[in-house]
Amino acid sequence: MQMLLEGMTAVVTGAGSGIGQASASAMAREGASVAILDSNEAAGRQTAGELTAQKFKAAFFSLNVTSEEQVRAAMAQVINKFGRIDILHNNAGIAIRHTVTEQDEQGWQTCMDVNLKGVFLCAKHVIPHMLDRGGSIINTASVTGIVGVRNRAAYSATKGAVVALTRNMALDYARHQIRVNCICPGFVRTPMAKALLEDPIKAKRLVDTHPLGRLGTPEDVANAVLFLASDLASWVTGHALVVDGGFSAGRPEEI
Ligand SMILES: NC(=O)c1ccc[n+]([C@@H]2O[C@H](COP(=O)([O-])OP(=O)(O)OC[C@H]3O[C@@H](n4cnc5c(N)ncnc54)[C@H](O)[C@@H]3O)[C@@H](O)[C@H]2O)c1
């Protein structure tokens, strides 16, 4: 049976951990050559090593998504190694939890730089390689970008902006057959969510906000990325796909 991404090259940022790691694995299993990009070299090399050990095509490239120079250089290295880029999963991100009055300026700026500017810079330096053949860009936003979640002022603002940027890019590049979508995960069991799960009472409360009765796995999200990356979604662009166990569907309690 033909694999979904046979002959394609996928770039995944933040692929050293969590959702990005699962997305890179899923795309490799479907036949893509996968460029693993991460600022954490040890984690990124490990992901790439695990994939190549299974005979998948993968390579690690060191990248801090906040630096245009590094983004430009990393994408040039990817082209040098694999010859093309068909899929970009803009996924690197950090989470900070503060209200507006608690939030310091530096932390606000760092969150904007990683979660929003990083998406812009990676798209800017990948899209020129997609203009002739088309491609698929998937941005990792969050449910916090579409519904209010307390105590996450800067984080929510970046994710809402990623949803808006997704729609903008979808319109700007549709005539080049570049599809641009984003995913909005609910709470997913990754190192990012670890701190939220340490207190069992709070952990149960968090699970209960997801009507399907569990937190997500990185693979739950990777399956949605795979769909958007592949030709199965060939008429889907400008969409924000919630993958959230029902978190954003409404209030879970009976009223
Ligand atoms: N885990 C969740 O509950 C959840 C929910 C919704 C959205 N998300 C989003 O999913 C994405 C992945 O999160 P995760 O849960 O897998 O987190 P994670 O912490 O497990 O992985 C994030 C990866 O991004 C990398 N990274 C961070 N800053 C970087 C930078 N400046 N340049 C390059 N790489 C960088 C980290 O080294 C790490 O490998 C993020 O954008 C996050 O906001 C996560």
The ligand as a MOL file (V3000), in Angstrom:
LIG
                    3D

  0  0  0     0  0            999 V3000
M  V30 BEGIN CTAB
M  V30 COUNTS 44 48 0 0 0
M  V30 BEGIN ATOM
M  V30 1 N 1.4300 19.8360 25.8370 0
M  V30 2 C 0.3040 20.5040 25.7290 0
M  V30 3 O -0.6250 20.3480 26.5690 0
M  V30 4 C 0.0800 21.4570 24.5860 0
M  V30 5 C -1.2330 21.8980 24.3400 0
M  V30 6 C -1.4750 22.7700 23.2850 0
M  V30 7 C -0.4220 23.1960 22.4880 0
M  V30 8 N 0.8470 22.7540 22.7530 0 CHG=1
M  V30 9 C 1.9010 23.2420 21.8740 0
M  V30 10 O 2.5260 22.1460 21.2560 0
M  V30 11 C 3.8780 22.4910 20.9150 0
M  V30 12 C 4.7850 21.3970 21.4170 0
M  V30 13 O 4.6610 21.3140 22.8210 0
M  V30 14 P 4.9840 20.0030 23.6660 0
M  V30 15 O 3.8850 19.8420 24.6290 0
M  V30 16 O 5.3720 18.9030 22.7750 0 CHG=-1
M  V30 17 O 6.2310 20.5760 24.4970 0
M  V30 18 P 7.6920 20.0090 24.8100 0
M  V30 19 O 8.2330 20.9350 25.8220 0
M  V30 20 O 7.6130 18.5560 25.0930 0
M  V30 21 O 8.4610 20.2060 23.4180 0
M  V30 22 C 8.7690 21.4700 22.9100 0
M  V30 23 C 10.0500 21.3500 22.0990 0
M  V30 24 O 10.3170 22.6440 21.5210 0
M  V30 25 C 11.6920 22.9130 21.6680 0
M  V30 26 N 11.9230 24.3680 21.7000 0
M  V30 27 C 11.5550 25.2510 22.6720 0
M  V30 28 N 11.9960 26.4760 22.3630 0
M  V30 29 C 12.6320 26.3740 21.1650 0
M  V30 30 C 13.2950 27.3030 20.3310 0
M  V30 31 N 13.4160 28.6040 20.6700 0
M  V30 32 N 13.8220 26.8780 19.1640 0
M  V30 33 C 13.7250 25.5690 18.8190 0
M  V30 34 N 13.1420 24.6420 19.5740 0
M  V30 35 C 12.5950 25.0460 20.7370 0
M  V30 36 C 12.0810 22.2690 23.0010 0
M  V30 37 O 13.4890 22.0630 23.1080 0
M  V30 38 C 11.2640 20.9820 22.9440 0
M  V30 39 O 11.9910 19.9230 22.3440 0
M  V30 40 C 4.1160 23.8600 21.5280 0
M  V30 41 O 3.9670 24.8510 20.5260 0
M  V30 42 C 3.0180 23.9940 22.5660 0
M  V30 43 O 2.6960 25.3200 22.8380 0
M  V30 44 C 1.1060 21.8940 23.7660 0
M  V30 END ATOM
M  V30 BEGIN BOND
M  V30 1 1 1 2
M  V30 2 2 2 3
M  V30 3 1 2 4
M  V30 4 1 4 5
M  V30 5 2 4 44
M  V30 6 2 5 6
M  V30 7 1 6 7
M  V30 8 2 7 8
M  V30 9 1 8 9
M  V30 10 1 8 44
M  V30 11 1 9 10
M  V30 12 1 9 42
M  V30 13 1 10 11
M  V30 14 1 11 12
M  V30 15 1 11 40
M  V30 16 1 12 13
M  V30 17 1 13 14
M  V30 18 2 14 15
M  V30 19 1 14 16
M  V30 20 1 14 17
M  V30 21 1 17 18
M  V30 22 2 18 19
M  V30 23 1 18 20
M  V30 24 1 18 21
M  V30 25 1 21 22
M  V30 26 1 22 23
M  V30 27 1 23 24
M  V30 28 1 23 38
M  V30 29 1 24 25
M  V30 30 1 25 26
M  V30 31 1 25 36
M  V30 32 1 26 27
M  V30 33 1 26 35
M  V30 34 2 27 28
M  V30 35 1 28 29
M  V30 36 1 29 30
M  V30 37 2 29 35
M  V30 38 1 30 31
M  V30 39 2 30 32
M  V30 40 1 32 33
M  V30 41 2 33 34
M  V30 42 1 34 35
M  V30 43 1 36 37
M  V30 44 1 36 38
M  V30 45 1 38 39
M  V30 46 1 40 41
M  V30 47 1 40 42
M  V30 48 1 42 43
M  V30 END BOND
M  V30 END CTAB
M  END
